[in-house]
Every structure is written in C-alpha cells, then in structure tokens.
Amino acid sequence: AVVSTQSAITAGIATTDSGLGSDADLGFHAPYTQSLFKNNPSVLYFPSENEKLLKFPRSIQRQLKWKMSNITPNVVKNVIARVGLTPSKKKKEWCGYWGKHMKAVSFRNLLPFHKVNHFPGTFEIGRKDKLWKNLHRSQLKYSKKEYDFIPLTFCLPTEWKTFKRYWDEHGHKSKWIIKPPASARGIGIKVIHKLNQIPKKRSIIIQKYLASPYLINERKFDLRVYVYVSSYDPLRIYVYNNGLVRFATSKYSHSSKSLSNRYAHLTNYSVNKNSDSYIKNEDESSIDSHKWGITSLWRYLEIGGVDVNAIKAKINAIIIKTIITSVATVTSLSKANCTYRHTCHELFGFDIFLDQNLKPWLIEVNISPSLHTSSTLDKHIKYGLVRDVFNTAGYMVPDPNTKSSRPSATDSPKRISTQLNTEQDDISDRLLYFNPGLSLSTDEKFKHSAFAQRCWDANFISTITDRLTPDDARVLMKFEDEVSRSGDLELIFPTESSSKYLKYFAHPNYYDILLLQWRKKYAKDPQKGFTRLQKMAENKFQFQRGGAQNGSTWLRRTTHKPVIKTSTVSMDTKRTNEKPGENTRKPAHFTKKEIAATVLKERGTMIANSKTTSKTEVSLVMYRPPLPTPTSTASRFNRSQKPRSLIRSAPVTITDNLPTRTNPHR
C-alpha cells in the first residue's frame, strides 16, 4: 500500500500541466524525500533558499495545511511556503504547528498526521528553577564532579535560610546574579553584591556570578547553541553546527561599581541592541560586530591554538546530561497524553558561557528560542536551522489516492488506535512506521519486558540486535532515514560512544538500548547494517505483525525451563543412585516421597503447576503458616510475629501428576 501511494505521488508530479517533467531536468528537486529503504513512506522535503522545487499534484496540494499562531516567526513562514503549505482555516485539518507551549492535556487532541514543536513536560529544563532542581538532584545522586557545569543556585524565598547560611560563611565576598524563574530576553536580571539588594517576597533564583569570563576584545560573550530533539522515546539529540555568539557592548570590569552597567555584564541581544555602540552583523563571516556565528568563533579560537574539539565535546556532554534529567517526566506525560510518538518534536536554545579557562558552563535552556531575523547573519543561520529541523522531523506526505486513507479530523485518537489493530490498510502501515510501539505483537512485548528487566546487564543487552522484530526494524529504519535527512544537524545521541550515558537514566528505555547497541555494533561498518535492513525492507518484514527473525520467538525464549542452583531441590542435583559417567546436565527426576521429604524437612508447602503430560513442572514455595486472627488492636501490629516473605526455589520435574494451580507465580 505504501508503494502504491509513492507511485501515485511520483506519477502525479510527472503528469501535471506545468511542464514539470522538463523542469526536473533543469535542476528542480522533488517536493518529497524517499526513504532509504524500499516500501517505506516518503516525507515532505523543505528546500534551501536558492533551491528550486517541483509542485505536488492538486490532490495533495489541497491537503498541505499549517496551523499558524501569533508567535510563528517569519523564517518558519518562509520555509513552509516554499513547499506549498498554506494556513489552515479549520481546527484539525493541518499537519504542522509552531507556537507556544501547550498544556499537557492539549496533546490528547493530536491526530497522527499532526506535528507540534513541543513535548509535554519540557518546562522541567525550560524553567530556571526546575532546571537547577533537576541538575542538583543528579549532583546528589551521582557526584558534583559529573554535574559541575552549572553555577551554585538557590530558589528564593523557599531556600532563604540555606542561602543566608551560605552567605554568612563565604557568600558575602562573591557577586551574585538575580533572575526570575520563568522569564526571557534579560527581563528582571541584575548583578548584586549586597544582601539588602535581594527581594524578600518575590520568587526568584539567585545564582553565583561567574566573574572570570573568557574575553574577546575585552568583552564578555555567551553562546546560543541550537539543540534539536526529534524524539524522547527513543531519545535522539542533534546539535546544529552553527549558532550565535552574543557579545556585551561595553568592556568588562571586575569592579563592583560597574555592576549596574547591564551592557557590560549581560550578553542578551534584547538588552544590548538598545546600546548606542551596538554594531549589527551584515556579513556572515564578519567578526567586527557584536554578534558572530559560532563557526566564526571556532575559527578565531583555532588561530589562537585552542583545542576546539575538546570544547565541543564538553558542550555536547552538558547537553546530553541536561536533557536526560527531563526524560522521566517528559516520557511519562507523553505516554499519558500523546497517542502517537511522531506528533512531537522540539528545538531548544542552550546558553553556554566560557570562563577564563575555556570551561563551558550552562546558564539556561530556552524551550522557545528566538527565531527572529534582524540581520543577515540571523537570516542565514536560522533559515538553514529551521529547514534542517523540518526535514529531520519528517512530515508525512498526504495520500493522493483517496481522502479516506487519511484519518478524519472528526475521529478521536483513541478510535484511530483501535482501528489500527484490525485494519491492514495503507494508513496502518504508515502509522506503524512513524510511531514505534503503537501496535506490538505478544512476542515483541515479551522481548521488551526481557530487556527492561535486565537493562543493566551489559552482556545481555548486547544481544538485542541479534534477532530483530518487525517493530525493531521500523525503529531502526526510521532512525537511519532521519539521520540521512539531518543536513547540518549533528547527531550526538545515540552514537557508538553514548553507552556511558545510560547510567544517568532513571531506567533506560527499550528503544534507547536498541539504538545504542545498533550504532555500536555497526560503527566500523555502517554499510553492513544498512544491507541487513534493506533485505528486511524488500520482504516488507517491517510491516509484519509477528515475532522475530528466523522464526525464533521471544515468547519461547522467555518461557524455557531455567537451570538454577538453590539451597533446596535443584535441576543440577545428582541422584545418589546415578551411575558414574552419566550425563549430569539432564534434569533429575524425583519421586513423590523424595519431594515430600524435602518439603517436611524445610517446613514448607509444595505448589504444583500441572500440565497435560505425566511429567509436571512444579515450584517449591516455603512460607510460615498464617498467623491467627488477633484478639485485640494492640496485638495486631506485633512485629515479632510478622510472616516471612515468600521464597521460590528452582523448578523440578516429577513423575506423577499433582494437583493443578492456574498461576504458579502467586
């Protein structure tokens, strides 16, 4: 079905009335990007500024709608207009949205072809107070050395006593910076050095001021690093290879008398653009203004003999560790409010500060970084950024064959999800491809459970790619497709060296383990992994509803009889009458008398799981008899009479049938 859709799109473009067949020979690009793998759906293609693009047929063109907001930046409008996306006049008939953050419950209304520029719960790192609390929690859990990239922070007035104690000991000799917990553009920020300058009732954060910055032309600066997260489960993080370097317009001074000079101590563009000495950057490669591109900064530092790659690696580590602190909250809210994983993506703006030793520090994280283009430099950087973000996101191409192939705007996400389990049509395959985990078979659920329980066993999780399920294949194909479309967005997680970050997860997700092990396995020979996936795609393995490759199901692997050594009856125990040289690896057979003797000796009770055969697998469960009903409330909580926890021994095999029990694990 996906193949027929793709053929219809191609045929529609080739047979339009505007002579597109001849234009294609003149360097026109198709308005969609095909998958690297056969039989997979295509996504919309967003061109560069000077690139020519073919037009979709009218059957598709009228479905290309975009939901506008009051804050949709002009650069976003320019990028989507090049593809033919037009503003939608209806509430639900649109494929993309770029605007303010929504409440978590609002994500429940998203349909499978919608895509919004936020995840629920990213305020966990977007608010300055919550960012500090999450990172401080990680400092206590792991070590301050591993999370030493954020200055000491206090949330006032709730932490006033703790802050006052620190101030009395050694804080009065330092400079501090005050910030509102949820503001932007430099509003409400000031540097102080006296206790009476701190507001007592207003909610603020107070942060130790980094008073020894790395200076260029005697001026302080910070970096705006653009970070794109295409998915939280599995986690995929990209860093744009260019960004902004924002300079203060006045020369920096250590004197306390200069603390009131915002043009010397704050680097926000919204603050410094009001200075009389501010110089706009009209040349992309110029370094004679108060705003540079990050690539210009790297060249400047390399000329001075600085190891730029080391700085980049430290910044990437800061980004990964910071985003991981929000994974638990975001994934939890996403599962509760988002029916489809493909409907969310987010662009972050990380503000990084370099001290005199060129050590990077995290200042804050913006969940809605400014995309306004006030100069030639801004237009160049931000147009390319938005274009690569949209191409990496992968907007679904509407089906030109029939309107019914696309879910109706009146259908609820729950209804569509229910239909997915029974229908095997085109939209089902596309939904499965774009939304991992949407419809798992029993075998796939068993595999997820097995690796979730042993996620910390390095040897075990290394086998996750040995037998791939159809859902695994879809995740890996979608991942490889996404990376191939990323342009100037550099993937920093997952990579072949990202396994060291697994320990920072509260509990690693199955798909994170899958992608990490895939990258690690085929790091030296990516073509081998690509060939393996291509063979699956040719057989449409990714759209099957079944078990793993080679007919070996995880259901069978999970329910095999284990060989476990215990203090009681064991599968490896030798019979006393066993002859020398007899194969000891076979499970021993015990009679009723032998089992009864063991049970009486241990003062336990035997629970059997009967099967249809004469040999029955049973489990021995030892526990004390239940206590008598207490006669008074006081004796009910007598701790000396508290029963022991159940202890299960290894399974054994007996020769006679025993009473059955439906659930041997209870």
N, C-alpha and C positions, 0 to 999 in steps of 0.2 A: 504493500500500500504506500509505503514511503517512497519507493522507486517510482510508482505511477504519479505521485504528486510532483516529484522532482522533474519527471519528463514533461509534465503539463506546464510547469513553470518555464522550463527551457524552451518548449515549443511556443508558448505564449509570447516570450520575448522575441523569438526569431520571426514571428509572423505578424508583428504589429505594423501599423500603417505608416510609420515614420521612417522607414528605411533603416531600421536598427541593424539589419544583417550587414549592410555595407559599413555602417559606423563602427561595428565591432572590429573590423579590420583596421580602423584608424586609431586604435588605442583606447576604445571605450571599455570600461570594466563592467562585468555583470553586477546587478544590484543585490546579489546574494553570494554567500560563501559556502561552497560544498564541503561536506565532511571529508576527512582524510580516509574514512573507511566506507566501504560500499554499503548501500541500503540504509544509511543513516540520513536523517533530515538535514536540510540546509538552514542557515540563519541569515539575517539581513546583513548587508555589507555597507559600512559607512566610509565614504571616500575621504582622501586627503583634500587639502584646499585647492590644489591645481589639477585634481584628477577628474576625468570625465566619466559619467555613469550612464548606463542604459536605463530605460524605464520598464517598470513592471507592466504586465497587461492590465487592462481596466478591472478585470475580476479580482485582482489582488490589490490594485492601487486604491480602490474604494474602501478596502479594509484596513489600510495603513493609517491609524489614528493615534494621536498622542494627547495625553491629559495634561493641560497646562495648569500652572499655579502662579500666584502673584510674585513668586521669587524665582521663577525659571529664568536663568541667566541667558543673555543674548547668544553666548557661544553655544549653548545647548540648542537653542532655536535654529541657529545657522547649520549645525551639524545634522539635525534631523530633517531639515528642509531639503538638504541635498539628496536624501533618499526618497523623498516624496511623502513623508509623514506630515499629516495636517492635524490641526487642533480638533479634538472630538467635542461634539455638542451633546453627546449622550453620556450618562454617568458611568456605564460599564463597558462600552464598546471602544476600548483603547488598548494599546499594547505596551506603552511606556509612560512613566511619570517621573518628574524630577522636581522635588519641592521640599517642604518642611517635614520634619519627623512626625510620624503619626502615633497615636496611642496604640498599645498592643492589640486591643480588641478590634481595631480598624483593619488589621491584617487578615481577619477572618473573612472579609468580603472579597478577597482577591481571587480571581479566576486563573486557570492555568496559563493563559496567554498574557496575563498582566506581568509587569515588572516594575518595581518601585526602587528608589535609590536609598533605602534604609532597611536595616534589620530591627526587629523589636528588641529593646534592651540595650542598645549601644550607648545609652547615657551612662552606663557603668564605667566607661572610659571617657565619654564626652564631657561630663561634668567634672570640674577640677577637684571637688571634694570627694566624689566617688572614685576618681582615678587614684587619688592618694590612698584612700582606704583599701582599695584592691591591691595596690602595689605594696602597701605597708603590711597587709596580711600575708603576701608572698614573702616579704622580708622575714617575718616571724616564722613562717613555715619552713623556708629553705635557709637563707642566710642573707644578711645585708650586703655581703660582698657580691652576690649574684644579682642583686637588685639595687646597686649603688648608683643608679643613673638618674635619680630624682632627688631634688633638694629636700631637706627636712621640712615638714609641713605640719601645721596644726589647723584644725577646724574649729573656729570660734563662733559662738561663745561656749559650745559644749565642752571643749578641751581647754578652757581658760586656766583652770588650776594647774594642769600639767604644763601648759605653756609658761605660766607665771613662775613655776618652779625652775624650769629650764632657763628662763630669762634671768632670774636671780643668781643662778650658778655661773653661767658664762654667756648668756644670750645678749646681755646689755652691751657687749663690746662689738656686736655684729650689726650689719644692716639687714633689714627685713623688707619684703615686698608684700603688699596687701592686694588681694584680688577678690572680686565677687565670685561665688562658686559656679555661676551659670551665665557668664557674660562673654562678649567677644569685642573685637576691634579696639581693645585698650580702654574700654569704659570702666571707670572705677578703680583703676590701677594706680598705685603710688608707692614710692620707696620711703621708708621711715627708719629712724634710729632712736626714737624715744617712745617710752611706754604710753605716755599720755596722747600719742598720735593714733592709737589703736581704738577704733569704735568698740564700745562695750556691748551693745544690744544687737547691732546689725549682723546678719550671718555673713561671714567672710572666711577666706582661708588666708593664713599668714605663712609665708614661705621664706626660708633663709635665702638671702640675696646672694647670687653668685657674683662676687665683687671683683673677680680677677678674670675678665674675658680675654679671648684672643682678639687682638685689634688689627684692623686693616685701615690704613690711612688715619690712624688714631681714633677710629670709630668702632663702636660696638655693632654687632650684627647677629642675626639668627637665621636659621634655615627653615623654609617651608618644604617639607618632604611629603609628596603625594603618595598615599598608600591605598591600594585598591584590594578589597576583599570580595571575591566573587562568590564565596560560599563559606559558611561556618561549619557545616557538616556534610562533606569533609572540609576541613579548614584549608583555604587556598589564599595566599597572600602575595600580592605583587607590589613592587615599588617602581614608580615612574623614573626613568633615567635622567629626567630634568626636573627642575623645581625653581624656587625663588630664594634669593639671598637678600634680606631686607636690612638696610643699614640705618642707624640713627643719623640724624642730620647734624648734630653737634658733637664736638670732640668729647671723648670720655674723660671723666675725672674721678679720682678716689675721694675727693674732699666731700665732707658731709654737707657743706654749703651748697653743693651742686645737685643735691637730691631732688630739689623741686623742679629742676630742668628736665621735663619729660622728653625733650628732643635729644638728650644725652643718654638717658637710661632706658628708654623704651624704644623698641625697634618696630612696632606695629606700623604698617603702612597708613592705616586710618589716622594715626597720630602725626606721623612725620610729613604727610602730604600737605599739612597746613603750615609747615615751616617755610619761611621766605627763602631759605637756602636749599630747598629740596630740588633735585635735578631728576627729571624723567629720563628713562632709558628708551631712546628711539632707535637704537641699534642692538640687535640680538646679541652680538658678541662684545659689546662695549663694557668696559669696567670703569668708566668715568662718571657714573651716576650713583644714585642711592638705592638701586635695585638691579641685581645681577641674576643671571641664570646660574643654576648650581654647576653646570658643566664649566662655566667660566671660572667659578671658584676653584674647582678641582684643577684646572689648568694653572691657575695662579699659585696654588699650593705646590703642585708638582715642580714648577720652576724653582721654588724655594727648597726643593729636596725633601718634601714631606711625603710620607707613605700614605697616599690617598686610599688605597685599597684597604688598609687597616682601619681607617676611619669609617669607610663604608660598611665594613664587616661589623663594627661595633654598633653603628646605627641600625643595621638590619637586625641584630640581636635585640636591641631595645624595642624595635617594632614588634618582633615576634613574641617576646615575653609579655609585652603590654597587652597585645590582642588576646593572648591565651588567658589572661586574667578575666576576660569577659566571656569566654567561650561557654562556661557552665550556665550563666544567666541567659545569654542570647539563644543557645540551643534549646534550653528549657522553654522559654517564651515562644520560640519559633514552632516547636512541636505542639504547643498548646493553642497557637493562634494561626499558624500557616499550614494550609493543607498541602501546598506544593513547595518544594525546596527551591525551585527555579524562579520564584517570583520576587526574590530579594537579592540585592547586591548593594555595596556601599563604598563610597570614596571618603577617605579620611585625610585630614591635614595634620601631620605631626610637626610640631615646632621644636626644633633641636637647637641647642646652644653649645658652642665650643668654648671651653675655658682656655687659659694661657698655655696649658699642656696639650691642647687639642683633644681633650677628652669630651665626648658628646654627652650632653645632659638633656633629659626630656623636660620640657616646660609645660606643654599641654597638648591635648588631642582635640581637634575640631571635627565634629561629625557632619558639618555642612560648610566645608572650606569655601572661601570666596572664589568665584569663577568670573568675576567682573574683569573686563579687559580695558584698562585705562591707558595702556601704552602698547607699542609694537611688540615689546617683549612679552607682555601678558597675552596678546593675541596668538603669538607663535606657540608659546608653551601650552596654553590652556586649550586651544583648538586641538592640538595633537593629543593632549591628555584625554579630553572628552571622546574624541574619535576612537582611541585605543580602548578606553573603558567600555564603550558601547559595542565595539567589535568583540572584545573578550567576553562581555556579558552574554552574547548570543541570543538576540531577539528572534523569536520564532517567525518563520515566513508563513503567512496565511495560506490555506489550501485553496487554489483557484477552481478546483473541480466542483465543489458543492459547498453551500453555506452550512449545511448540517454537519459537516465534518469538524467544524469548529463549535465548541460548546456554546450554547445560547447564553446571552447575557442575563437571562432570567433564571438560569439554572444555578442552584447553590453549589458551592464546592463539595459539600457532603454528597449531594446527589450524583455529581460527576464522578466522584471517587467510588461510589457504589457501582455505577455503570461500568467502571473500568475493570472490575473483577469478572464481568460476564461477557463483555463485548471484545472482539478481537479485530477492531477496525483500525483505520489509519491514525485517528487521534489517540487511540490506546497505545500504539507503538511509539508515537511521538512523546506522549506523556511519560511513558516508561523511560525513554531515552533521556529526557530533560530532568526527570525527578527520581533520583535513586531512592530505593526503599519504599516506593509508593505501593507496589504490589509484589510481596515476597512469597515464594513458594515455601512449603514446610521445610524442605531441605535447606533453603537459603537462611531461614530463621534459625535452624539448628547450627549452621556454621557461624552466624553472627553471635549466637549465645556461647558457642565454644570458645571463640577468640575474645569475647568480652570477659569471660571468667578467667582467662589466663593471659590477659593483656600485658602482664609484667614479665612473662616468661619469654626471654629473647629467642631461645632456640625454637620455641613453639610458634611464635608469631612469624618467624622467618619462612614458615611453610604455607603462609596464607595465599601465596600466588601459585602454589603447585597445582591446585585444582580450582579453576575459576568457575563460578556460577554465572548464569546469564546476567544477573544483576551486577556482579563484579565486572563483567565485560562492558556493560553500559557505562559504569562509573569510569573505568579506565579509558574507554573511547572518548567519552565526553571530556575527560581531563586532557587527553592528548590533543583533541580538537581545540580546546580552549587555549592551551599553551601556544599552538600554532598560529592563533589569531591575535596574540597579545601585543604584537608590534614592539613599541619601546617600553612596555611594562615588563619588568624583570621578575620572574618567579623566585621568591625567597623561601617559601614554604608551601608544599613539601619539596625537599631536594634530597639528594643521596646522603647529605650530611646532617639532615634535620632530626635524626633519631634522638639526638641529645636533648631535644626539647620535649620529648614525651613525658619526662618526669615532672614537668610543670603543669600537666593536665591533671585535673581532679580525677578524671577517669578517661583514658583515651577512647575515642570513638572507633568503631569498627572500620569505617571508611578512611580515617586518618592512618590507621595501621596499614590498610591495603595500599594506599598511595605511597606511603613512605617505603614500604618493602618493595613495591614495584620500581620506584626510582632507584632504590639501592641495588636491586637485582640487575637492572639493565643500564646502569650508569656508564659502564665501559662499552656497551654495545647496544645503543638505543634501537638500531635497526632490527635487531633480533626480537625485541619486544613488540615493535611495530608489525613485523611479519606475523607474529603469533596472533595479534589482534585482528589483522587483516584476514587471516584464514577463518577466524570465527565469523567475521562480518560477511564473508562470501556465502557462508551457510546460514546466515541470519540467526546465529546462535544467541546474539544479544537480545532477541525478541522472543525467545522461547520461554515458556512457563514450566520450568522443571529444575532438575538438580545440576550437579557439577559436571565437568567434562569426564569423558571416559567411562560414564555410567557409574562412577563411584560416588555414592551419595553421602552427605554428611550425616544423614539420619542413621544410616547403617554404621558409620564410623563412631557415632556417639553412643550407640546402644550395644556395642560389643561387650563381652564379658571381661572385666579387668582382672589382672593378676596383682593382688595387693597383699602385702605382708601385714599381719595383725598379731595381736597378742593371743587371740583365740584361734578358731579354726581357720586355716589359710589354704588357698588354692595350691600353694607350692609345698605344703606339708607332705612329707613322705609317710606312707603307711608303714607300720612296724613290720609287716609281713612282706614288704616289697623285696623282690629279688635284686641282687647286685647287678648293675649294668642296665637296669630297666629305665626306660625313658622317664625322667622325673619332671619334664615340662608339661606333661598331660595333667589335667585337673584330677585330684584324688576323688575317689568315690567313698562315701561314708554311709554306714547303715544308721537305722533309727536309734539303735542302742548307743552307738558312739556319739551321736549328736545329743541324745538325752543326757548322757554322762557329762558332756561338756557344759550343757545348759545348767544342770544341777550344780556342777562344780562352781560355776560363775554366778549362781543365784540369779539367773536371768530368765528371759522368756523368749521363745523362738516364734518368729513370724514368717510365714512361708508365702511365697508367690507362686501359686500353682499354674502349670501350663498343661496343654493337652497331652504332651508326651509323658512317658513314665519317669523320666529324669526331670526334676524340678529344681529351679534356681531359688534358693531361699536366702534370707538375711537374718543374722542373729542380732537382736537388739536387747541390750541389758539395761534394765532400769529397776528402781526400787518400787515396791507396791505403793499405791496411792495412800496418802495419809488419811486417817479417819476425820470425819467432819468435826471441826472444833465446837466445843460446847459454849464457848464464850468469845466475845470480840477480842479480848486481850490475848488469848492463846492462838488466834488466827494468824498472827504475824510472828510466831516463834521461829527465829532464824535457824535454830539448831535442827529443826525438823524439815527444812527446805529440801525438796527432792532434787536428785542429781539430774543433769542434762542427759538426754539420750545419746548413746554412743553406738554407732553402727559398725559392725565388723565386715569382713570381706564375704562375698557370696560363696556358697559351697554347693556341691551337687550331690543329691541323694538318689537312692534307687527306687524309693516308693513315693506314691503321691501323698501329699499333705493337705490340710485344709487351705483353701484359697483365700486370698485377700486382694481386693481390686487395686489398692495403692500401697505398694511395699515401702514407699518412702515416707509414709506418715508415722 
